[in-house]
Amino acid sequence: MRAVNMSGNMADDLNGAADLPTLGGARGEASRFHEPVKLKGRKRFLQSLQRISSSPSLVRLGRVPSSGYRTGGKASMSCVSLASSSSTYGQSYGNSYSSQTSVGFSTAPTSVAATPVPDAHPFDFQSRIRIVGQPLSAQAATTPMTAPLPADLRSVAKETPLAVAPEVTNLNEDYFSKPILDVVPERKRRTIDFWGGMPYEIRIQILHYLQPWEVVRCSAVSRSWHKMCFDGQLWVNVDTHEYYRDIPSTSLVKIMTAAGPFVRDLNLRGCAQLWERWTSHGQAISNACRNLQNFSLEGCRIDRSSVHYFLLRNPRLVHINFCGVQAINHSAMKVIAQGCPLLEFLDVSWCNHVDAQGLHKVVQTCQNLKELKASETRGWNDKAFLLDLYKGNTLERLVIAHSDIDDEGLEVLLQGEDPEIDPLTDRPVVPPRRLRHLNLSRCHQLSDKGVKCLAHNVPQLAGLQVSHILSLTDDAFEHLFEDTPLLTHLDMEELEDITNSTLQSLARSRCAFSLEHLNISYCENLGDMGMLPIIRRGQRLRSIDMDNTRISDLVLTEAAAQMRYRERSEPFGVPYWRDIDVVDLPPTRTVALHLTVYDCQNVTWTGIREIMCRNAESNRELIISLKCFYGYQDTVNEHMKRVKAGRLDSAQRLERKWAEYMIANEEAGVGGAGARRRRRRAREAAMVHADEEEGGPRGGRRRARSGGCVVM
């Protein structure tokens, strides 16, 4: 009852507000618009509530409308009464056309229950808004039924508006049309096949960055991957000596057969597991590989027929390596001579069935042969074969170690047969040889007479190996070093009869400045008198092997001093940024010289310490790597590791502790008074040095150590 009374009072107040007289009733014709009476107090508040209750913002705010509203209609921008006309709680107070503020026009974009139908009169004659100058009938005919919303507030539907009945076609479509929201369908996430959409050539290029065994593993992904992984474009260079243990023989055969036309370099070094495959697939592999240029079977087990197939089907071969292949014989050399005219490199070392007779056929046919390796072969006394080599004069590298060549054969090879002699110099007048590297090691039939022929005939010689020829003396090298200014590698190991005069002549020659590698191990007559000039003048020396010689600590001290001189004189190999002021970066230390001094009786720990001390100096760039007595080698290796890591303080401390240990050890061996005390000091120094070499004592306790091997 209380709610009914309240609604009845509110309705009476609104009716009272509507019955108020209008202002300027007598002046209605003179003025176009009449201002409504401004309500005050409770009536103004109730009028505001009426407008708020009909606002469409209540829908957006989620407010529940009054129970008197009709829920079937649409929202309206006009003022709607708090209760509908059919409500039992109050009566309707007019529609949007009879509102005092609507001036005869409906402001609602949609229809409500109180909206007039087309048959109703579009103009309220009791309204305070009237157009002057026209009769009321004309005004009723021309007055628009609805007032369209402004353009900025009008909601434009993206789809086609709803159809309108013919009887209401004169009304604005924004008034009756129902806005239809454009429901955007959910777009499915598109899956991108990145690898499948990539061009085939790019995929092949990506697979080039994988290792060969990785490519073989990828072939098991799918059929398309299998086809792509065995594409010949991936296998232009097949070098199996690093991974042949990781790939089965079936995969190797498949690679060679699938990529055969694309393969240029085929290296099957050490592939012993292919022995059973050659008999069944040898001909198929050779038929596929027809464009080879470099072919290597070093250490490979293969039958002769497969070798012949490869040689006959590849006439453009330039490089052939058959080192240690037992299936190679004279027939293979004959096939090479007939089918490989472009051959430049041939290695038949340790092929027991090949001799000079088979090589003679190759030399006669292959006019571009530059490198010939035929160690452990026989027949090098054949003058016809050696004359063909002399006349061709194309060889730049000749390796005939452990062969049966003698002095006469070497003379024919270098000077020909019966050369013309110059009466002034008493030298044969022959064109110089193109040899750059000559290996005559273990050719025991050679002597000083044959080696002397090298002088004045090989001016471009850069490498000479004459080790283990016991009959050579100083006379063999008297004039050789003067005429070989480009000499960089010299191997004179185990030449027992040479003396310091040979090294002194080497130091005086021009090749001392270009010499990089020197091997005089087991030359027991060589000592400081010969090595000191070499160390001083050989500014490009990179390695010196002096095992079992008579050198002393002076050579090691001089070598350590020469490293500082190389840094000051800008020698070859110094980093290009040495003179740049780099503060943040530590100095880069490069091993510039390798010394080997095993079993040198005159080399003591003093010379070793000098090398270690020089290496640990600050601002050093060039250091020395040392191989010495086995009792010192562990300390030297640990010191070198710390120097390379930049831990100079730790390296200096290790060197100092080791020196204290060596001094105490020497004092302990001296007899007389205090021997017991000196031995105790030696033991303590040994423990301190051992702790320093191992990185210091752990937790303040030293690790238990044995006394070492008594025999060693």
Beta strands, then each sheet from edge to edge (+ up, - down):
strand 1: 237-239
strand 2: 265-267
strand 3: 294-296
strand 4: 319-321
strand 5: 345-347
strand 6: 371-373
strand 7: 397-399
strand 8: 420-421
strand 9: 428-429
strand 10: 437-439
strand 11: 463-465
strand 12: 489-491
strand 13: 517-519
strand 14: 543-545
strand 15: 590-596
strand 16: 622-627
sheet 1: 1+ 2+ 3+ 4+ 5+ 6+ 7+ 10+ 11+ 12+ 13+ 14+ 15+ 16+
sheet 2: 8+ 9-
end
